[in-house]
Amino acid sequence: MKAINHEPAVRQRYAAAAQAPVAALCCAVDYERQHLKNIPEEVIQKDYGCGDPSRYLKSGETVLDLGSGTGKICFIAAQVVGATGKIIGVDMTDEMLEVARRNAPIVAERLGYANVEFRKGRIQDLALDLERLDEELRKRPITDAGSFLAADELAEDLRVRHPLIASDSVDVVVSNCVLNLVEPKSKRQLFEEIFRVLRKGGRAVISDIVSDAPVPDHLQSDPKLWSGCISGAFTEEGLVRAFAEAGFYGMQILTRDEQPWRTVEGVEFRSITVAAYKGKQGPCFDRKQAVIYLGPFKEVLDDDNHRMERGRRYAVCDKTYQLYKKEPYNQFFAFVDPPPSERVEPARPFDVSAPRLRHPQATKGQEYKATTEGSQCCDAGDCC
Ligand SMILES: C[S@@+](CC[C@H](N)C(=O)[O-])C[C@H]1O[C@@H](n2cnc3c(N)ncnc32)[C@H](O)[C@@H]1O
C-alpha cells in the first residue's frame, strides 16, 4: 500500500471546509428543529456530521465531543444537558476552532447560560493540550535534535501535569463522523483514550461512517477518499470490536441507515450510531444475588462471557448484578435479591470458573418455609 500522511490531508481539508461549506462532506441528518433555532446559520451551513449522538444525552451530564468542528453537536448538546451540564469540544484544526469559539457566546446569549468550551487537541491523545504546547514552544522553539527531544519531554510533562482532558472526568463521550479520520496507527490508542477519560459508569455514543466490507488497500491510500470519511471507515463489526478490545461492554447499534451514504467500487458506506459502556472492571463478590434473562432470545452471552438461557435463575456476582440493573441491560432481566438476613458479610469472592444456577432456596434462605395468602393485587383481593 502506498504510504500517505493522513493527518495533514485531514487538517488541510477541514481548514478549507471551515472557511466555506462543502456539500460533499455532509450526510443528511434530521436534527431536532427546536435545538437548531438557537444555533447561528454559519455553524449549520458548515455541518460535516453523519448522525446525531446528542439525542442520547441526559440533563446535567458532562459531555466530550470528539472532532467538534464548528460546534453544532456541542451547541445542540448544551441544550439537551441544560444549564447544569457541561460540554467540551475538542478539535485539532485551528480554523474549525475559530468558527466554534466565535459562535459560542452567541449561542450562550440565546440560551441564557454558557456551558460550552472548545479545546485544541488530537482525539487520539486527549491528554496533550496543543495550545499550551504551542505557548511553551514559542518560548523554547525547536531548532536542533536536542531541542526536539526536550520538546518531547515537555509534551509528556504537560500530559501528566495539565491534561487537556483528565482521566475519569466525563459522563459521555460523543462524536459525529470523526473516528474514521484518525490515522490507522493511532486508532487503538483513540479507543484507549475514550476509555481513560470516561468515569466508571460512563458511556460513549458515537455516530460514524462504517463500511459493509473491508476497504481495499488502494482506496485506503487515496488522501481525498480518506479525508472524505470513506477510506478510514471501520467495518460495521470492526467498530463494535474496537470498543470491546478497549474494555467497554454492552455495545449496541442504536441507529443504522438502511441506504448507504456512498458506494465505492461495490463497498457500501453508511452511517451508524453505537453506544458502549465503561465499568465492567473490578472485583467480583458473592452476595447471593440471582438474575433471570427474560428473553426473547433462547440464550444470551454478555461481554464478560456470561451465557444465560431464557427463564433460568443464574448466580451472578454483585458487580454483574449492579451492571445489569442499569442500561442497556435492565429491561432484559428480572432481579432476585436475598433478604438482609441471608447476606454474608463480608461478601465472599465469587467463583467465576463456570456458570452456576442459583436455587431459589439460596436467595430466600434455607430456613424459609412460609405459606401466605394471595397478595392484594386486585380490588376484590383475588387474582384468578
Ligand atoms: C467530518 S468533520 C465533523 C465535524 C463535526 N463533528 C460535525 O458534526 O460537523 C471532522 C472534524 O474532526 C476534526 N478532526 C479530524 N481528525 C481529528 C483528530 N485526529 N483530532 C482532532 N480533531 C480531528 C476535523 O478538524 C474536523 O473538524
The ligand as an ORCA input file, in Angstrom:
! r2SCAN-3c Opt
* xyz 0 1
  C     -16.211     15.359      9.318
  S     -15.807     16.736     10.359
  C     -17.067     16.576     11.602
  C     -17.246     17.836     12.378
  C     -18.395     17.823     13.396
  N     -18.334     16.680     14.279
  C     -19.760     17.899     12.725
  O     -20.638     17.097     13.094
  O     -19.956     18.778     11.880
  C     -14.345     16.169     11.153
  C     -13.763     17.124     12.216
  O     -12.844     16.375     13.002
  C     -11.630     17.056     13.127
  N     -10.592     16.018     13.249
  C     -10.275     15.052     12.371
  N      -9.313     14.243     12.864
  C      -9.020     14.712     14.103
  C      -8.110     14.312     15.135
  N      -7.304     13.276     14.967
  N      -8.086     15.023     16.264
  C      -8.899     16.108     16.448
  N      -9.768     16.552     15.519
  C      -9.838     15.842     14.361
  C     -11.512     17.913     11.875
  O     -10.700     19.028     12.090
  C     -12.972     18.284     11.645
  O     -13.320     19.454     12.323
*
